[in-house]
């Protein structure tokens, strides 16, 4: 098993502290959610095309 390269930018970190941070980062990477599967085809529109609407609307319709 290889260890990731972690660099301390400022200050001094003990090897145990670096190992703890590496363990946390690897655990978070292992539990990352998997991406959603790609949508097949085109997404469904939230509106309707006028040419596909029925020709008659009831007089009490508010649309």
Buried (B, 14 or more C-beta within 10 A) or exposed (E): EEEEEEEEEEEEBEEEEBEEBBEEEEEEEEEEEEEEEEEEEEEEEEEEEEEEEEEEEEEEEEE
